[in-house]
Amino acid sequence: MNPILAVLKEHNVTDAQTKDVFQALTDNPLMAMATIQALGIPQEKLQPVMFAVMQNPQLIKEAVDELGLDFSKVEAAKAAVQEASQK
């Protein structure tokens, strides 16, 4: 299982909440952080996952694929964030 999804499952995050997190990532990555924090997962559990994602961004695509979501929306959101940060 994808390590991102494994941590969410370990903390009893429902499938609906998991999809909400990844939907937030596709719509507005900055708002996704608020959604993730609202899940109540301890910081010490989130940090290793965030580090793994930074080292291997492919983990997000794998999780999105596993959830059956549209990865092209993740790419579009990422491009929008990069564009906004360059202004």
MOPAC internal coordinates of N, CA, C and O (Angstrom, degrees):
PM7 1SCF
backbone

  N    0.0000 0     0.00 0     0.00 0    0    0    0
  C    1.4569 1     0.00 0     0.00 0    1    0    0
  C    1.5280 1   108.76 1     0.00 0    2    1    0
  O    1.2310 1   121.40 1   -34.47 1    3    2    1
  N    1.2876 1   114.92 1   145.53 1    3    2    1
  C    1.4644 1   122.11 1   177.19 1    5    3    2
  C    1.5388 1   109.26 1   -57.00 1    6    5    3
  O    1.2310 1   119.66 1   -44.84 1    7    6    5
  N    1.3473 1   118.25 1   135.16 1    7    6    5
  C    1.4747 1   119.86 1  -176.98 1    9    7    6
  C    1.5249 1   113.88 1   -62.57 1   10    9    7
  O    1.2310 1   120.27 1   149.96 1   11   10    9
  N    1.3159 1   117.08 1   -30.04 1   11   10    9
  C    1.4731 1   119.83 1   177.04 1   13   11   10
  C    1.5206 1   109.10 1   -65.01 1   14   13   11
  O    1.2310 1   121.27 1   130.12 1   15   14   13
  N    1.3226 1   115.17 1   -49.88 1   15   14   13
  C    1.4646 1   119.99 1  -179.31 1   17   15   14
  C    1.5252 1   111.15 1   -65.85 1   18   17   15
  O    1.2310 1   120.25 1   145.90 1   19   18   17
  N    1.3405 1   117.13 1   -34.10 1   19   18   17
  C    1.4610 1   120.87 1   179.36 1   21   19   18
  C    1.5272 1   111.25 1   -62.68 1   22   21   19
  O    1.2310 1   120.12 1   136.53 1   23   22   21
  N    1.3336 1   117.38 1   -43.47 1   23   22   21
  C    1.4718 1   120.51 1   179.22 1   25   23   22
  C    1.5230 1   109.94 1   -64.86 1   26   25   23
  O    1.2310 1   120.32 1   138.89 1   27   26   25
  N    1.3217 1   116.99 1   -41.11 1   27   26   25
  C    1.4684 1   119.61 1   178.88 1   29   27   26
  C    1.5288 1   110.70 1   -62.69 1   30   29   27
  O    1.2310 1   120.42 1   136.08 1   31   30   29
  N    1.3331 1   116.81 1   -43.92 1   31   30   29
  C    1.4703 1   120.68 1   178.55 1   33   31   30
  C    1.5333 1   111.02 1   -63.92 1   34   33   31
  O    1.2310 1   120.92 1   138.52 1   35   34   33
  N    1.3416 1   115.85 1   -41.48 1   35   34   33
  C    1.4650 1   121.14 1  -179.53 1   37   35   34
  C    1.5299 1   111.54 1   -57.54 1   38   37   35
  O    1.2310 1   120.76 1   150.10 1   39   38   37
  N    1.3163 1   116.15 1   -29.90 1   39   38   37
  C    1.4610 1   120.81 1  -178.52 1   41   39   38
  C    1.5240 1   112.41 1  -103.43 1   42   41   39
  O    1.2310 1   121.65 1  -155.97 1   43   42   41
  N    1.3261 1   114.45 1    24.03 1   43   42   41
  C    1.4695 1   122.16 1   173.76 1   45   43   42
  C    1.5211 1   113.36 1    57.62 1   46   45   43
  O    1.2310 1   120.79 1  -145.89 1   47   46   45
  N    1.3258 1   116.10 1    34.11 1   47   46   45
  C    1.4554 1   120.36 1   174.44 1   49   47   46
  C    1.5230 1   106.63 1   -77.60 1   50   49   47
  O    1.2310 1   120.65 1   -52.22 1   51   50   49
  N    1.3048 1   116.36 1   127.78 1   51   50   49
  C    1.4649 1   120.52 1  -177.05 1   53   51   50
  C    1.5251 1   110.65 1   -70.44 1   54   53   51
  O    1.2310 1   121.14 1   -16.47 1   55   54   53
  N    1.3305 1   115.43 1   163.53 1   55   54   53
  C    1.4653 1   120.39 1   177.09 1   57   55   54
  C    1.5291 1   110.26 1   -60.59 1   58   57   55
  O    1.2310 1   120.67 1   141.63 1   59   58   57
  N    1.3234 1   116.32 1   -38.37 1   59   58   57
  C    1.4648 1   120.24 1   179.34 1   61   59   58
  C    1.5323 1   110.89 1   -64.18 1   62   61   59
  O    1.2310 1   120.53 1   137.16 1   63   62   61
  N    1.3343 1   116.59 1   -42.84 1   63   62   61
  C    1.4619 1   120.07 1   178.20 1   65   63   62
  C    1.5291 1   110.76 1   -65.65 1   66   65   63
  O    1.2310 1   120.29 1   140.95 1   67   66   65
  N    1.3183 1   117.05 1   -39.05 1   67   66   65
  C    1.4608 1   121.46 1   178.49 1   69   67   66
  C    1.5195 1   109.95 1   -61.25 1   70   69   67
  O    1.2310 1   120.72 1   133.66 1   71   70   69
  N    1.3165 1   116.23 1   -46.34 1   71   70   69
  C    1.4732 1   119.26 1   178.08 1   73   71   70
  C    1.5234 1   110.43 1   -63.35 1   74   73   71
  O    1.2310 1   120.08 1   143.55 1   75   74   73
  N    1.3315 1   117.45 1   -36.45 1   75   74   73
  C    1.4715 1   120.50 1   177.03 1   77   75   74
  C    1.5210 1   111.02 1   -60.90 1   78   77   75
  O    1.2310 1   120.35 1   138.43 1   79   78   77
  N    1.3315 1   116.93 1   -41.57 1   79   78   77
  C    1.4700 1   121.15 1   179.05 1   81   79   78
  C    1.5231 1   109.86 1   -60.67 1   82   81   79
  O    1.2310 1   120.64 1   131.27 1   83   82   81
  N    1.3176 1   116.38 1   -48.73 1   83   82   81
  C    1.4620 1   119.14 1  -177.57 1   85   83   82
  C    1.5215 1   111.94 1   -72.81 1   86   85   83
  O    1.2310 1   120.21 1   150.97 1   87   86   85
  N    1.3232 1   117.20 1   -29.03 1   87   86   85
  C    1.4621 1   119.66 1   173.96 1   89   87   86
  C    1.5311 1   109.14 1   -66.94 1   90   89   87
  O    1.2310 1   120.40 1   139.38 1   91   90   89
  N    1.3242 1   116.84 1   -40.62 1   91   90   89
  C    1.4688 1   120.82 1   176.59 1   93   91   90
  C    1.5248 1   110.36 1   -62.55 1   94   93   91
  O    1.2310 1   120.42 1   140.99 1   95   94   93
  N    1.3267 1   116.80 1   -39.01 1   95   94   93
  C    1.4703 1   119.98 1   176.87 1   97   95   94
  C    1.5242 1   111.51 1   -61.00 1   98   97   95
  O    1.2310 1   120.61 1   142.96 1   99   98   97
  N    1.3230 1   116.44 1   -37.04 1   99   98   97
  C    1.4662 1   119.30 1  -179.32 1  101   99   98
  C    1.5245 1   111.71 1   -77.00 1  102  101   99
  O    1.2310 1   120.25 1   145.70 1  103  102  101
  N    1.3164 1   117.13 1   -34.30 1  103  102  101
  C    1.4640 1   120.48 1  -176.81 1  105  103  102
  C    1.5236 1   112.41 1   -83.12 1  106  105  103
  O    1.2310 1   120.65 1   133.69 1  107  106  105
  N    1.3282 1   116.36 1   -46.31 1  107  106  105
  C    1.4573 1   120.81 1  -175.42 1  109  107  106
  C    1.5268 1   108.57 1  -158.28 1  110  109  107
  O    1.2310 1   120.42 1   -85.71 1  111  110  109
  N    1.3331 1   116.81 1    94.29 1  111  110  109
  C    1.4702 1   119.90 1  -175.68 1  113  111  110
  C    1.5293 1   113.78 1   -56.07 1  114  113  111
  O    1.2310 1   119.48 1   148.71 1  115  114  113
  N    1.3101 1   118.59 1   -31.29 1  115  114  113
  C    1.4619 1   119.95 1   179.20 1  117  115  114
  C    1.5281 1   110.72 1   -68.24 1  118  117  115
  O    1.2310 1   120.30 1   141.48 1  119  118  117
  N    1.3100 1   117.03 1   -38.52 1  119  118  117
  C    1.4585 1   120.78 1   177.28 1  121  119  118
  C    1.5298 1   111.27 1   -70.90 1  122  121  119
  O    1.2310 1   120.17 1   155.81 1  123  122  121
  N    1.3169 1   117.28 1   -24.19 1  123  122  121
  C    1.4603 1   120.69 1   179.55 1  125  123  122
  C    1.5220 1   110.96 1   -61.16 1  126  125  123
  O    1.2310 1   120.46 1   146.11 1  127  126  125
  N    1.3253 1   116.73 1   -33.89 1  127  126  125
  C    1.4610 1   119.51 1   178.66 1  129  127  126
  C    1.5275 1   111.06 1   -61.58 1  130  129  127
  O    1.2310 1   120.26 1   139.31 1  131  130  129
  N    1.3162 1   117.12 1   -40.69 1  131  130  129
  C    1.4709 1   120.45 1   177.61 1  133  131  130
  C    1.5259 1   110.16 1   -64.37 1  134  133  131
  O    1.2310 1   120.70 1   140.00 1  135  134  133
  N    1.3138 1   116.27 1   -40.00 1  135  134  133
  C    1.4630 1   121.07 1   179.06 1  137  135  134
  C    1.5264 1   110.09 1   -63.37 1  138  137  135
  O    1.2310 1   120.59 1   136.98 1  139  138  137
  N    1.3329 1   116.48 1   -43.02 1  139  138  137
  C    1.4687 1   121.18 1   179.88 1  141  139  138
  C    1.5241 1   110.27 1   -65.53 1  142  141  139
  O    1.2310 1   120.20 1   135.93 1  143  142  141
  N    1.3355 1   117.22 1   -44.07 1  143  142  141
  C    1.4644 1   120.41 1  -179.98 1  145  143  142
  C    1.5210 1   111.54 1   -62.82 1  146  145  143
  O    1.2310 1   120.14 1   146.98 1  147  146  145
  N    1.3190 1   117.33 1   -33.02 1  147  146  145
  C    1.4632 1   121.27 1  -179.43 1  149  147  146
  C    1.5287 1   112.34 1   -68.01 1  150  149  147
  O    1.2310 1   120.08 1   164.30 1  151  150  149
  N    1.3280 1   117.44 1   -15.70 1  151  150  149
  C    1.4671 1   120.62 1  -179.66 1  153  151  150
  C    1.5253 1   112.12 1   -74.30 1  154  153  151
  O    1.2310 1   120.41 1   162.90 1  155  154  153
  N    1.3357 1   116.82 1   -17.10 1  155  154  153
  C    1.4577 1   120.32 1   176.92 1  157  155  154
  C    1.5175 1   115.01 1    77.88 1  158  157  155
  O    1.2310 1   120.01 1  -158.88 1  159  158  157
  N    1.3187 1   117.59 1    21.12 1  159  158  157
  C    1.4640 1   120.71 1   177.94 1  161  159  158
  C    1.5241 1   107.76 1   -77.71 1  162  161  159
  O    1.2310 1   119.90 1   -49.36 1  163  162  161
  N    1.3344 1   117.79 1   130.64 1  163  162  161
  C    1.4624 1   120.75 1  -179.12 1  165  163  162
  C    1.5343 1   111.85 1   -58.29 1  166  165  163
  O    1.2310 1   121.23 1   -38.37 1  167  166  165
  N    1.3142 1   115.25 1   141.63 1  167  166  165
  C    1.4624 1   121.57 1  -178.23 1  169  167  166
  C    1.5318 1   112.06 1   -54.59 1  170  169  167
  O    1.2310 1   120.40 1   141.48 1  171  170  169
  N    1.3264 1   116.83 1   -38.52 1  171  170  169
  C    1.4726 1   119.52 1  -178.27 1  173  171  170
  C    1.5265 1   112.22 1   -66.23 1  174  173  171
  O    1.2310 1   119.95 1   160.65 1  175  174  173
  N    1.3267 1   117.71 1   -19.35 1  175  174  173
  C    1.4617 1   121.32 1   175.92 1  177  175  174
  C    1.5282 1   110.90 1   -87.67 1  178  177  175
  O    1.2310 1   120.55 1   147.26 1  179  178  177
  N    1.3436 1   116.56 1   -32.74 1  179  178  177
  C    1.4577 1   120.58 1  -178.94 1  181  179  178
  C    1.5267 1   112.45 1   -75.87 1  182  181  179
  O    1.2310 1   120.12 1   143.18 1  183  182  181
  N    1.3238 1   117.38 1   -36.82 1  183  182  181
  C    1.4608 1   120.43 1  -175.30 1  185  183  182
  C    1.5297 1   113.51 1   -57.24 1  186  185  183
  O    1.2310 1   118.94 1   132.76 1  187  186  185
  N    1.3353 1   119.62 1   -47.24 1  187  186  185
  C    1.4756 1   117.96 1   178.96 1  189  187  186
  C    1.5303 1   112.83 1   -61.74 1  190  189  187
  O    1.2310 1   120.50 1   144.72 1  191  190  189
  N    1.3360 1   116.64 1   -35.28 1  191  190  189
  C    1.4671 1   119.92 1   179.02 1  193  191  190
  C    1.5257 1   109.90 1   -67.96 1  194  193  191
  O    1.2310 1   120.40 1   136.54 1  195  194  193
  N    1.3367 1   116.83 1   -43.46 1  195  194  193
  C    1.4635 1   120.59 1   179.12 1  197  195  194
  C    1.5318 1   109.91 1   -62.25 1  198  197  195
  O    1.2310 1   120.18 1   139.50 1  199  198  197
  N    1.3212 1   117.26 1   -40.50 1  199  198  197
  C    1.4555 1   121.54 1   178.36 1  201  199  198
  C    1.5299 1   110.10 1   -63.32 1  202  201  199
  O    1.2310 1   120.36 1   136.50 1  203  202  201
  N    1.3201 1   116.93 1   -43.50 1  203  202  201
  C    1.4672 1   121.20 1   179.21 1  205  203  202
  C    1.5257 1   110.82 1   -62.30 1  206  205  203
  O    1.2310 1   120.47 1   139.89 1  207  206  205
  N    1.3383 1   116.70 1   -40.11 1  207  206  205
  C    1.4669 1   120.87 1   179.20 1  209  207  206
  C    1.5281 1   110.26 1   -66.53 1  210  209  207
  O    1.2310 1   120.24 1   140.41 1  211  210  209
  N    1.3431 1   117.15 1   -39.59 1  211  210  209
  C    1.4628 1   119.50 1   178.44 1  213  211  210
  C    1.5239 1   111.25 1   -64.12 1  214  213  211
  O    1.2310 1   120.45 1   143.43 1  215  214  213
  N    1.3274 1   116.75 1   -36.57 1  215  214  213
  C    1.4553 1   120.71 1   178.78 1  217  215  214
  C    1.5230 1   112.48 1   -77.68 1  218  217  215
  O    1.2310 1   120.69 1   150.83 1  219  218  217
  N    1.3248 1   116.28 1   -29.17 1  219  218  217
  C    1.4580 1   121.19 1  -176.95 1  221  219  218
  C    1.5318 1   110.03 1  -140.87 1  222  221  219
  O    1.2310 1   120.55 1  -100.67 1  223  222  221
  N    1.3462 1   116.55 1    79.33 1  223  222  221
  C    1.4737 1   119.97 1  -178.96 1  225  223  222
  C    1.5308 1   113.46 1   -58.45 1  226  225  223
  O    1.2310 1   120.54 1   161.82 1  227  226  225
  N    1.3298 1   116.58 1   -18.18 1  227  226  225
  C    1.4626 1   120.84 1   178.30 1  229  227  226
  C    1.5374 1   111.39 1   -58.70 1  230  229  227
  O    1.2310 1   120.33 1   157.11 1  231  230  229
  N    1.3376 1   116.98 1   -22.89 1  231  230  229
  C    1.4708 1   120.63 1   178.68 1  233  231  230
  C    1.5158 1   111.84 1   -59.41 1  234  233  231
  O    1.2310 1   120.41 1   145.16 1  235  234  233
  N    1.3348 1   116.81 1   -34.84 1  235  234  233
  C    1.4717 1   119.34 1   178.32 1  237  235  234
  C    1.5182 1   109.48 1   -66.18 1  238  237  235
  O    1.2310 1   120.45 1   134.58 1  239  238  237
  N    1.3404 1   116.74 1   -45.42 1  239  238  237
  C    1.4603 1   119.40 1   179.30 1  241  239  238
  C    1.5254 1   110.59 1   -60.30 1  242  241  239
  O    1.2310 1   120.60 1   137.14 1  243  242  241
  N    1.3353 1   116.46 1   -42.86 1  243  242  241
  C    1.4656 1   120.04 1   179.47 1  245  243  242
  C    1.5233 1   110.93 1   -61.10 1  246  245  243
  O    1.2310 1   120.27 1   137.93 1  247  246  245
  N    1.3327 1   117.08 1   -42.07 1  247  246  245
  C    1.4636 1   120.15 1   179.47 1  249  247  246
  C    1.5166 1   110.89 1   -66.51 1  250  249  247
  O    1.2310 1   120.47 1   137.48 1  251  250  249
  N    1.3236 1   116.71 1   -42.52 1  251  250  249
  C    1.4728 1   121.17 1   179.05 1  253  251  250
  C    1.5267 1   109.65 1   -61.80 1  254  253  251
  O    1.2310 1   120.71 1   135.64 1  255  254  253
  N    1.3460 1   116.26 1   -44.36 1  255  254  253
  C    1.4686 1   119.80 1   177.71 1  257  255  254
  C    1.5241 1   111.15 1   -61.64 1  258  257  255
  O    1.2310 1   120.74 1   136.97 1  259  258  257
  N    1.3402 1   116.20 1   -43.03 1  259  258  257
  C    1.4674 1   120.94 1  -179.33 1  261  259  258
  C    1.5274 1   110.89 1   -62.19 1  262  261  259
  O    1.2310 1   120.85 1   147.14 1  263  262  261
  N    1.3405 1   115.98 1   -32.86 1  263  262  261
  C    1.4647 1   120.40 1   179.59 1  265  263  262
  C    1.5316 1   112.81 1   -84.86 1  266  265  263
  O    1.2310 1   120.73 1   170.59 1  267  266  265
  N    1.3268 1   116.21 1    -9.41 1  267  266  265
  C    1.4617 1   120.37 1   179.86 1  269  267  266
  C    1.5185 1   113.31 1    77.00 1  270  269  267
  O    1.2310 1   120.18 1  -152.05 1  271  270  269
  N    1.3357 1   117.26 1    27.95 1  271  270  269
  C    1.4635 1   120.99 1   179.12 1  273  271  270
  C    1.5287 1   109.64 1   -97.19 1  274  273  271
  O    1.2310 1   120.78 1    -7.83 1  275  274  273
  N    1.3353 1   116.11 1   172.17 1  275  274  273
  C    1.4642 1   122.91 1  -176.56 1  277  275  274
  C    1.5221 1   110.34 1   -91.54 1  278  277  275
  O    1.2310 1   120.42 1   -71.64 1  279  278  277
  N    1.3483 1   116.81 1   108.36 1  279  278  277
  C    1.4597 1   121.02 1  -177.29 1  281  279  278
  C    1.5245 1   111.89 1   -67.82 1  282  281  279
  O    1.2310 1   119.39 1   154.53 1  283  282  281
  N    1.3209 1   118.77 1   -25.47 1  283  282  281
  C    1.4641 1   119.86 1  -179.81 1  285  283  282
  C    1.5295 1   110.82 1   -61.44 1  286  285  283
  O    1.2310 1   120.26 1   151.10 1  287  286  285
  N    1.3247 1   117.10 1   -28.90 1  287  286  285
  C    1.4651 1   120.27 1   176.93 1  289  287  286
  C    1.5249 1   110.68 1   -70.13 1  290  289  287
  O    1.2310 1   119.96 1   145.96 1  291  290  289
  N    1.3324 1   117.68 1   -34.04 1  291  290  289
  C    1.4627 1   121.40 1   176.14 1  293  291  290
  C    1.5209 1   109.02 1   -64.06 1  294  293  291
  O    1.2310 1   120.50 1   135.40 1  295  294  293
  N    1.3262 1   116.65 1   -44.60 1  295  294  293
  C    1.4626 1   121.15 1   179.62 1  297  295  294
  C    1.5322 1   110.92 1   -63.01 1  298  297  295
  O    1.2310 1   119.97 1   138.99 1  299  298  297
  N    1.3174 1   117.66 1   -41.01 1  299  298  297
  C    1.4636 1   121.42 1   179.06 1  301  299  298
  C    1.5243 1   110.62 1   -64.87 1  302  301  299
  O    1.2310 1   120.07 1   139.02 1  303  302  301
  N    1.3245 1   117.47 1   -40.98 1  303  302  301
  C    1.4615 1   121.29 1   178.62 1  305  303  302
  C    1.5210 1   110.40 1   -65.15 1  306  305  303
  O    1.2310 1   120.38 1   139.00 1  307  306  305
  N    1.3189 1   116.88 1   -41.00 1  307  306  305
  C    1.4634 1   121.34 1   179.06 1  309  307  306
  C    1.5326 1   110.18 1   -62.60 1  310  309  307
  O    1.2310 1   120.35 1   136.90 1  311  310  309
  N    1.3168 1   116.93 1   -43.10 1  311  310  309
  C    1.4655 1   121.11 1   178.65 1  313  311  310
  C    1.5198 1   110.96 1   -63.43 1  314  313  311
  O    1.2310 1   120.21 1   140.55 1  315  314  313
  N    1.3253 1   117.21 1   -39.45 1  315  314  313
  C    1.4699 1   120.95 1   179.50 1  317  315  314
  C    1.5261 1   110.87 1   -64.98 1  318  317  315
  O    1.2310 1   120.31 1   140.04 1  319  318  317
  N    1.3283 1   117.01 1   -39.96 1  319  318  317
  C    1.4678 1   120.71 1   178.51 1  321  319  318
  C    1.5271 1   110.20 1   -66.02 1  322  321  319
  O    1.2310 1   120.52 1   136.92 1  323  322  321
  N    1.3269 1   116.61 1   -43.08 1  323  322  321
  C    1.4696 1   120.02 1   179.43 1  325  323  322
  C    1.5223 1   110.56 1   -63.27 1  326  325  323
  O    1.2310 1   120.56 1   138.64 1  327  326  325
  N    1.3211 1   116.53 1   -41.36 1  327  326  325
  C    1.4651 1   120.73 1   179.25 1  329  327  326
  C    1.5296 1   110.96 1   -64.13 1  330  329  327
  O    1.2310 1   120.57 1   136.71 1  331  330  329
  N    1.3042 1   116.51 1   -43.29 1  331  330  329
  C    1.4719 1   120.85 1   179.54 1  333  331  330
  C    1.5170 1   111.33 1   -64.09 1  334  333  331
  O    1.2310 1   120.24 1   143.30 1  335  334  333
  N    1.3339 1   117.14 1   -36.70 1  335  334  333
  C    1.4691 1   120.04 1  -177.90 1  337  335  334
  C    1.5264 1   111.84 1   -74.24 1  338  337  335
  O    1.2310 1   119.87 1   162.56 1  339  338  337
  N    1.3145 1   117.84 1   -17.44 1  339  338  337
  C    1.4590 1   120.98 1   179.42 1  341  339  338
  C    1.5221 1   112.69 1   -87.94 1  342  341  339
  O    1.2310 1   119.88 1   171.99 1  343  342  341
  N    1.3040 1   117.84 1    -8.01 1  343  342  341
  C    1.4710 1   121.80 1  -179.23 1  345  343  342
  C    1.4918 1   111.39 1   -83.13 1  346  345  343
  O    1.2310 1   120.10 1   180.00 1  347  346  345

